[in-house]
Amino acid sequence: MAVRPVLKMGAPSLLQRSEPVVAFDTPELHALIADLFDTMRATNGVGIAAPQIGVNLQVVIFGFDANPRYPDAEPVPQTVLLNPEITPLSNDEELGWEGCLSVPGLRGEVPRYTRIRYRGFDQYGEPIAREVSGFHARVVQHECDHLWGVLYPQRIRDMTRFGFTDVLFPGVNDTPEE
């Protein structure tokens, strides 16, 4: 399909709540999902949400076997998730470094629930329900935040733990490949 431009922090639409998907298994939805996967792969992302490419729908995709931006992260299964709901399975949180395709070149230490249940639907309207932890849980929470108009810097509690990737982590590639 197509690699789409990724909106950057400051774009007003990134701060809007997205609309639920009401029509599943349509050519338009399949084209959107293909574009999201193409865009995620072209930018070395581990996930991306429809609002990041200017589409105000509750659609996220994520998943990878290995990723140069997160070399120590365990694999996450390739997933299409629509109209998600997240439920923390405990109050335990963990700080972890996050980056974002909409906040290029920066990383911040973000608190996230360590264990969550997420539910939603795939592109065909089939239900999805998983209990996850670790990096998988972090990725889901990060991507779903985009659907609710939240960017990860809004979640940072200690701004001394926010900065440019090349300064914080010399040698880590955090920029899209040209």
N, C-alpha and C positions, 0 to 999 in steps of 0.2 A: 504494500500500500504506500504509505508516505511517512517520512520523518517530518514532524510538525514542529514549529517554533515553540519553545517552552517560555511561558510568561515568567517574568522575574518579580521578586519582592518589590512592592510599590504599585503593582498593577491592582486597581481596585477590585477586579473580579476575583482575585485570590482571597479576598476577605469576605466573600459572600457564601452563604449556605447554599449547597447544591440541591437540585430537585431530584426526587426519586425517579428511577426508571420505571415506566409503566408498560412499555411494550418490549417484550423479550423476543429473541430469535428473529430480529429484523435485519435486512441488508445494511441499514444505517448503523445499527448497533455493532454488527460484525465489522464493518469498515472502521468505526471508531476504535474498537479493540485492537484491530490490526495496526492502526496508526499508533496507538499507545505502545504496543510491543515494539514496533519499528523505532519509535522515538526513544523508548527506554534503552534499547540495545545500542543505538547510535550514540547515546550519551553516557554509557556505562552505568546506568541507573540500576537500582535493585527493585524499584517500584516507581509508579507514576499514577497520578490521578487525573481524571478528565479535566477538572478545572485548570490544571497546569498547562493545558493546550487550548484553553479558552472555551471548553464545553461544560456548561453548568449542569452536569448530571452526576448522580452518585455511582460512579464507576471508578474502580481502582484495579490495577493489575500489579503483580509483584512476583518475584521468584528468580532464582539463579542457582547455578551449581558453584560457580566461583566468580568473584568480582574484584577488579583491580582497585576500586575505591574503598573496599572493605575486605582486605586480604585475609583477615583472621576470622571472618564471619562464617558460621556454618551454613550449608546450603539451605535454601528455602524453596519449597515446591512452587512451580509456576501456577499461578492462581488468577482467575478473573473473579472479582467480587463486586456485586451490585447491591445497593441498598443495605449496607452493612450496619450491624449493631455490635457493639463491643461491651462485654461485661468483665470487669476485673474479677479474678478468682481469689484474690487476697488483697490486702492493702499494701503488700510489699512492693517497694519501688527500687529501681536500680538506675544509677547514673550511667549514661553511655554517650559517646561522641556520635553526633549525627551531622550529615550534610544534606543538601537538597538541590535538586536540579533547578529550582526556582530561586535559590540563594547560592549561586555558584561561587566557588573559591573560598567559602567560609565553612567552619565547623563550630559546633557548640555542644556542651555537655548538657544533656536533657534527661530529666527524670521520666521514667516510664514504668508502668506496672510490669512486674516480672512474669506473671501468668495471667492469661486472658482467655475468654471464650469469644469467638466471633461467629456471627451468623449472617447470612445474606443469601444471595442467589448467584448462579452462574449466568452466562449470557443466554442460556436456553430456558431460564426460569426454574432450574432445578435447585433445591435448597442446598446450602453449604453450612455445616456446623463443625467447628474445630476448637479444640483446646490446645493452646500452644504456649511456649515460654521462650526465653532467650531472645536471640536476634529476630527470629520469626515474629514474636510478639511485638517487638520494637518497630519492625517494618510495618506491620498492620496498623499499629496506633499512629505512626507517622503519616502513612498514606491516607487513612481515614480522617485525620485532622484536616487535610485539604478539603474534604467534602463539607466540613463544618466551618470553613473560613479561617483556619488556624495554621500559621506557619511555625516551624519549630523554634525560632528565636523568641516567640511569645511564651514559650514554656520554660525557657532558661531561667534558673533561679539565681545564678551567680554569673554576672556578665564578665567577670575576669576569666571565665572558662568559655569564651566565645572569641573567635578570631580567624584570621586567614589560614587556610590549610597549609600553605607553603611555609608559614612561620611556625605553626604548631607542630606540624608533622612533615618535616623536610623529606622529600622523596616520594610522598604519596600523591598519586595522580588524581586530582579532583576536578579536572576540567574536561569538558566533552572533547572527544576526538574530532578533529577537523576532517 
